Amino acid sequence: MKKIKYYYNTHTLRYEKLVTPLRVKLLRFFGFLSALLVSSAIIIYLYNRFFPKPTDIQSNRRFELLNDNYKTITTKVKTLQDQMAELEKRDNQVYRSIFESNPLPDSARAKVIEKQKELDKVTVMNDNIIGKDIADQLNNITARMAYQFQSYDSIARLISKQDVKLASIPAIQPVSNKQLDRIASGFGMRIDPVYGTPKMHKGLDFTAPQGTPIYATGNGVISESGFTEGGYGNHVEINHGYGYETIYGHMVRIKVRRGQKVKRGEVIGWVGSTGKSTGPHCHYEVHINGNAVDPVYFFYNDLNAEQYDRLLKIAATGSAKSFD
């Protein structure tokens, strides 16, 4: 049974029933409700602050561990990026320059990176900012490594071709010249022995007894083999590939035929004095991309440094007249 409260009214001098207005009741109710909500918020905050839930503890530990792992991986990724940059630098500036190959432009590497769509499988962590960042960096490095492997494969092919190229480039003297006394006329302007006028001498004249063997100075294919009246006489031309050609003139007899493959050191004919020649000798020329160059720079395979220096001086101070 609800208790009824009374109060003494001093004006009427009587006890009257206590009636609480609705407005006061509402104010009390909302005041109590506000206090309750504030108290609950403070209690919840203090509880969460000083008494975290097991799931929160695990989440915090997981985040700290993930953050530590991220820092470690970031350091490793940075190291890998530096190593990749060094490999790309060596690829462009060292390895490809050795084999006279054009460097790979950075745009080509970037284009390949964009094409590596399958590497997006790594981005399964893209709902996590840290994971996505790691995945993006790994994608970049993986794509660069894949392209670098392709580049090194091409360099390996260049190496295999380089052996063939080195064997093809003229690198020995066309006749045996151990005493270095057979160069009679060098490369450059010389007096024509027939007309007595200055003329460009496009090769070297090696004096030797008639019948002395003449050797191919590099691997190649015979492009010309025959007689020319008033010129080289019996002569041979070898196409070595890679822009190199050699000419051997004034032979007494030719051993090889057109289209035949020859190797460096193989006998292709014998010294004579055919064509426009004033005595037995071998006229020898080296052409690169159709231009005659001084053959004296292509004897490095059968001379040491001292002999090579001596031969340069002999060629430079040879006879003012050529033999052809």
C-alpha positions in Angstrom: 0.0 0.0 0.0 1.4 3.4 -1.1 2.3 5.7 1.8 0.6 9.1 1.8 2.7 12.0 3.0 1.4 15.1 4.7 2.9 18.4 5.6 1.8 21.2 8.0 0.5 24.3 6.2 1.4 27.3 8.3 -1.1 29.5 6.5 -4.1 27.3 7.1 -2.7 25.8 10.3 -3.8 22.4 9.1 -2.1 19.2 7.9 -2.5 18.8 4.2 -1.7 16.1 1.7 1.6 16.4 -0.1 1.2 16.4 -3.8 4.3 16.5 -6.1 3.7 18.4 -9.4 4.2 16.5 -12.7 6.9 19.0 -13.7 9.0 18.2 -10.7 8.5 14.5 -11.2 9.8 14.8 -14.8 12.8 16.8 -13.7 13.7 14.3 -11.1 13.3 11.4 -13.5 15.5 13.0 -16.2 18.0 14.1 -13.6 18.2 10.6 -12.3 18.5 9.2 -15.9 21.3 11.6 -16.8 23.2 10.8 -13.7 22.8 7.1 -14.4 24.1 7.5 -18.0 27.1 9.6 -16.9 27.9 7.2 -14.1 27.6 4.3 -16.5 29.9 5.9 -19.1 32.5 6.7 -16.4 32.3 3.1 -15.1 32.6 1.6 -18.6 35.6 3.9 -19.4 37.4 3.1 -16.2 36.7 -0.6 -16.7 38.0 -0.6 -20.3 40.9 1.6 -19.3 42.1 -0.5 -16.4 40.4 -3.8 -17.1 40.7 -4.5 -20.9 38.9 -7.4 -22.4 40.9 -10.5 -23.4 40.0 -9.8 -27.1 41.3 -6.3 -26.8 44.6 -7.6 -25.3 45.0 -10.0 -28.1 44.2 -7.3 -30.7 46.7 -5.0 -29.2 49.4 -7.7 -29.1 48.6 -8.6 -32.7 48.8 -5.0 -33.8 52.2 -4.5 -32.0 53.5 -7.7 -33.6 52.2 -6.7 -37.0 53.8 -3.3 -36.6 57.1 -4.9 -35.7 56.9 -7.3 -38.6 56.1 -4.4 -40.9 59.2 -2.5 -39.8 61.3 -5.6 -40.3 59.9 -6.3 -43.7 60.2 -2.7 -44.8 63.9 -2.8 -44.0 64.3 -5.9 -46.0 62.3 -4.5 -48.9 64.5 -1.4 -48.9 67.6 -3.6 -49.0 66.1 -5.6 -51.9 65.2 -2.4 -53.7 68.8 -1.1 -53.3 70.2 -4.4 -54.6 67.8 -4.4 -57.6 68.8 -0.9 -58.4 72.5 -1.9 -58.3 71.8 -4.9 -60.6 69.9 -2.7 -63.1 72.8 -0.3 -63.0 75.3 -3.0 -63.7 73.1 -4.5 -66.4 73.0 -1.1 -68.2 76.4 0.3 -67.6 78.7 -2.8 -67.3 77.4 -6.0 -68.8 75.6 -4.5 -71.9 78.4 -2.1 -72.6 80.9 -5.0 -72.7 78.9 -6.6 -75.4 78.1 -3.4 -77.2 74.3 -3.7 -76.5 71.9 -0.9 -75.9 70.9 -0.4 -72.3 67.4 -1.1 -71.2 65.4 2.0 -70.6 63.6 2.5 -67.3 60.3 2.9 -69.1 60.6 -0.7 -70.4 61.1 -2.0 -66.9 58.1 0.0 -65.8 56.0 -1.3 -68.6 56.7 -4.8 -67.7 55.9 -4.1 -64.1 52.4 -2.9 -65.2 51.9 -6.1 -67.2 52.6 -8.4 -64.2 48.9 -8.6 -63.4 49.2 -12.1 -61.9 51.3 -10.7 -59.1 48.1 -9.0 -57.7 47.3 -12.3 -56.0 49.6 -11.1 -53.2 47.2 -8.2 -52.4 44.8 -10.5 -50.5 45.7 -8.3 -47.6 44.4 -5.1 -49.2 41.8 -4.6 -46.5 44.7 -3.9 -44.3 46.7 -0.8 -45.1 50.0 -2.2 -43.8 49.5 -5.5 -45.6 48.6 -3.7 -48.9 51.7 -1.5 -48.7 53.9 -4.6 -48.2 52.2 -6.4 -51.1 52.6 -3.4 -53.4 56.4 -3.2 -52.7 56.8 -7.0 -53.1 54.9 -6.8 -56.4 57.2 -4.1 -57.6 60.4 -6.0 -56.7 59.1 -9.3 -58.0 58.3 -7.7 -61.4 61.7 -6.0 -61.6 63.4 -9.3 -60.7 61.5 -11.2 -63.4 62.4 -8.6 -66.0 66.0 -8.6 -64.8 66.2 -12.4 -65.2 65.0 -11.9 -68.8 67.7 -9.3 -69.3 70.4 -11.7 -68.0 69.1 -14.4 -70.3 69.7 -12.1 -73.2 73.2 -11.3 -71.9 73.9 -15.0 -71.7 72.9 -15.3 -75.4 75.2 -12.3 -76.1 78.1 -14.1 -74.3 77.6 -17.2 -76.4 77.6 -15.1 -79.6 80.6 -13.2 -78.3 82.8 -16.3 -78.6 81.8 -16.5 -82.3 82.5 -12.8 -82.8 85.9 -12.9 -81.1 86.9 -15.8 -83.3 85.7 -13.9 -86.4 87.4 -10.6 -85.8 90.9 -10.4 -87.6 93.5 -10.8 -85.0 96.7 -12.3 -86.5 99.2 -11.3 -89.2 98.4 -12.8 -92.7 102.0 -14.2 -93.0 104.4 -15.6 -90.5 106.4 -12.6 -89.2 108.1 -13.8 -86.0 111.1 -11.5 -86.6 108.8 -8.5 -87.3 110.8 -7.6 -90.4 108.3 -8.2 -93.2 106.2 -5.0 -93.2 107.6 -3.0 -96.0 104.9 -0.4 -96.4 102.3 0.9 -94.0 98.8 2.3 -94.0 98.3 5.8 -95.3 99.6 8.1 -98.1 102.4 6.4 -100.1 104.1 6.9 -103.4 102.7 4.7 -106.2 105.6 2.5 -107.4 104.3 2.6 -111.0 103.0 6.2 -111.5 105.2 7.9 -108.9 102.3 9.9 -107.5 101.0 10.1 -103.9 98.1 7.7 -103.3 96.2 6.3 -100.4 97.6 2.9 -99.4 94.7 1.1 -97.8 96.6 -1.8 -96.3 100.0 -3.2 -95.3 102.5 -4.8 -97.6 104.2 -7.9 -96.2 107.4 -8.9 -98.1 108.0 -12.6 -98.3 109.5 -15.2 -100.7 107.1 -16.4 -103.3 105.2 -19.4 -102.1 105.1 -18.3 -98.5 101.7 -19.4 -97.0 99.1 -16.7 -96.4 96.7 -17.3 -93.5 93.1 -16.2 -92.9 93.3 -13.8 -90.0 89.8 -14.7 -88.6 86.9 -17.0 -89.1 84.7 -16.2 -92.1 83.3 -17.0 -95.5 85.2 -16.4 -98.8 83.3 -13.7 -100.6 85.8 -13.2 -103.5 88.4 -15.5 -104.9 90.0 -14.9 -108.3 92.2 -12.8 -110.5 91.9 -9.0 -111.2 93.9 -7.5 -114.0 96.0 -4.5 -113.0 94.8 -4.6 -109.4 95.2 -7.1 -106.6 95.9 -9.9 -109.2 95.1 -13.3 -107.6 93.3 -12.2 -104.4 90.9 -13.4 -101.8 88.3 -11.5 -99.8 86.8 -12.9 -96.6 83.6 -11.7 -95.0 84.0 -12.2 -91.3 80.6 -10.9 -90.3 79.9 -8.2 -87.7 80.9 -5.6 -90.4 84.5 -7.0 -90.8 86.1 -7.9 -94.1 89.8 -8.6 -95.1 91.5 -8.6 -98.5 94.7 -10.6 -99.4 96.3 -9.6 -102.7 99.0 -10.6 -105.3 98.9 -14.3 -104.5 100.8 -16.7 -106.8 98.1 -19.3 -106.2 94.8 -19.4 -104.4 93.7 -22.4 -102.3 90.1 -21.5 -101.4 87.0 -20.9 -103.5 84.1 -18.5 -103.2 81.5 -19.5 -100.5 84.0 -21.7 -98.6 84.1 -21.3 -94.8 87.6 -20.8 -93.3 89.0 -20.5 -89.8 91.6 -18.3 -88.4 95.1 -19.6 -89.2 93.9 -21.7 -92.2 96.1 -21.3 -95.4 94.1 -19.6 -98.1 96.9 -19.1 -100.7 100.6 -18.4 -101.2 102.6 -15.2 -101.7 103.2 -14.0 -105.2 103.6 -10.9 -107.4 100.5 -11.0 -109.6 98.5 -7.9 -110.6 100.0 -4.4 -110.1 102.9 -5.5 -108.0 106.6 -4.7 -108.1 107.8 -7.8 -106.1 106.6 -10.8 -104.1 104.5 -9.6 -101.2 101.1 -9.9 -99.6 98.9 -6.8 -99.7 96.6 -7.0 -96.7 93.6 -4.8 -95.9 91.0 -4.7 -93.1 87.6 -3.1 -93.7 85.0 -2.3 -91.0 81.5 -1.5 -92.4 83.0 -0.8 -95.8 85.8 1.5 -94.6 89.5 0.7 -94.8 91.3 0.8 -91.4 94.9 0.4 -90.4 95.4 -3.4 -90.1 98.3 -2.9 -87.6 95.7 -2.7 -84.9 94.4 -6.2 -85.5 97.5 -8.3 -84.7 96.9 -8.6 -80.9 96.5 -12.4 -80.9 100.1 -13.3 -81.9 102.1 -10.5 -80.4 103.0 -9.5 -76.9 102.9 -5.9 -75.7 106.6 -5.3 -76.6 106.3 -6.8 -80.0 103.1 -4.9 -80.8 104.7 -1.6 -79.8 107.7 -2.4 -82.0 105.5 -3.3 -85.0 103.6 0.0 -84.7 106.8 1.9 -85.0 107.9 -0.2 -88.0 104.6 0.3 -89.8 104.7 4.1 -89.1 108.3 4.4 -90.4 108.1 2.0 -93.4 109.0 2.8 -97.0 107.5 5.9 -98.5 106.7 3.7 -101.6 104.1 0.9 -101.6 104.7 -2.3 -103.4 101.4 -2.1 -105.4 
